[in-house]
């Protein structure tokens, strides 16, 4: 809960999964192709049963993939994981749609510059 939110969810080393009903917390490694593994982050998170993904920002392709998996995405998270969770619970994050994609990722740019914790 004390880790910083990553600037781009696809390049974070881990994802923090929080069950909002039970409060259980699970941290999983990012094993997507971005990190030398297979698949994409939306696939990884869908396999974990994620229904809502909170992040700072993401590109159009990722937004599309999350929508295909039925996962709602909320953007604008900053600070630590606990801060992002509080912002979500207080309705302070924006639900992401295609027009909300990060400009730097709008044309499939897969070169990201920051690594950190995802939620």
C-alpha positions in Angstrom: 0.0 0.0 0.0 3.0 2.3 0.4 4.4 1.7 -3.1 4.2 4.5 -5.7 1.8 4.3 -8.6 3.7 3.7 -11.9 3.5 6.3 -14.6 2.5 3.6 -17.2 0.8 0.5 -16.0 2.3 -1.8 -18.7 5.9 -1.3 -17.4 5.4 -1.6 -13.7 7.2 -4.6 -12.1 4.2 -5.6 -10.0 0.4 -5.1 -9.7 -1.4 -4.7 -6.4 -4.8 -6.4 -6.4 -7.2 -5.4 -3.7 -10.5 -7.1 -2.9 -12.7 -4.2 -2.0 -15.2 -6.4 -0.1 -12.7 -8.4 2.0 -9.8 -6.0 2.0 -7.4 -8.8 1.0 -4.3 -7.7 -0.9 -2.3 -9.7 -3.4 0.8 -8.5 -5.2 1.6 -10.2 -8.5 4.6 -9.8 -10.8 4.1 -8.2 -14.2 4.9 -11.3 -16.4 3.7 -9.6 -19.6 5.7 -9.4 -22.8 6.7 -5.8 -21.7 8.7 -7.5 -19.0 10.1 -10.4 -21.0 7.1 -12.8 -20.5 4.1 -13.5 -22.6 0.8 -11.8 -23.2 -0.4 -8.3 -22.3 -1.2 -6.8 -18.9 -4.9 -6.7 -19.5 -4.8 -10.5 -20.1 -2.8 -11.0 -16.9 -5.2 -9.0 -14.8 -8.3 -10.6 -16.3 -6.9 -14.0 -15.4 -6.7 -12.7 -11.8 -10.3 -11.8 -11.8 -9.7 -8.0 -11.8 -12.9 -6.0 -12.5 -11.5 -2.5 -12.0 -8.1 -1.2 -12.9 -6.7 2.0 -11.4 -3.7 3.7 -12.9 -2.1 7.1 -13.8 -2.7 6.7 -17.5 -2.5 4.3 -20.4 -2.7 4.2 -24.2 -5.6 3.5 -26.6 -4.7 -0.1 -27.3 -4.6 -0.9 -23.5 -8.0 0.8 -23.0 -9.5 -1.3 -25.8 -8.0 -4.5 -24.4 -9.4 -3.7 -20.9 -12.8 -3.0 -22.4 -12.7 -6.3 -24.3 -12.1 -8.1 -21.0 -14.9 -6.2 -19.3 -12.5 -4.4 -16.9 -13.3 -0.8 -16.1 -10.3 1.6 -16.1 -10.0 4.7 -13.9 -7.2 7.1 -14.6 -5.6 10.0 -12.7 -4.1 8.0 -9.8 -1.0 9.5 -8.2 1.0 9.0 -5.1 1.0 5.7 -3.3 -1.3 2.7 -3.8 -3.3 3.7 -0.7 -3.7 7.2 -2.0 -5.1 5.9 -5.4 -7.5 3.5 -3.6 -8.8 6.4 -1.4 -9.2 8.6 -4.5 -11.1 5.9 -6.2 -13.4 5.3 -3.2 -14.0 9.0 -3.0 -15.0 9.3 -6.7 -11.9 11.4 -7.6 -10.7 9.3 -10.5 -12.0 9.5 -14.1 -13.3 6.5 -15.9 -11.2 6.0 -19.0 -12.5 5.9 -22.5 -10.5 5.9 -25.8 -10.3 9.7 -25.9 -8.6 9.6 -22.5 -5.5 7.7 -23.8 -2.1 9.2 -23.0 -0.9 11.3 -25.9 2.5 9.8 -25.7 1.0 6.4 -26.2 -1.7 7.3 -28.8 0.2 5.9 -31.8 1.3 2.6 -30.3 4.5 3.9 -28.8 5.8 1.1 -26.6 8.8 3.0 -25.3 8.0 4.0 -21.7 10.3 5.8 -19.3 9.2 5.1 -15.8 8.8 1.9 -13.7 7.0 1.6 -10.4 4.1 -0.1 -8.7 0.7 -0.6 -10.3 -2.7 -1.1 -8.8 
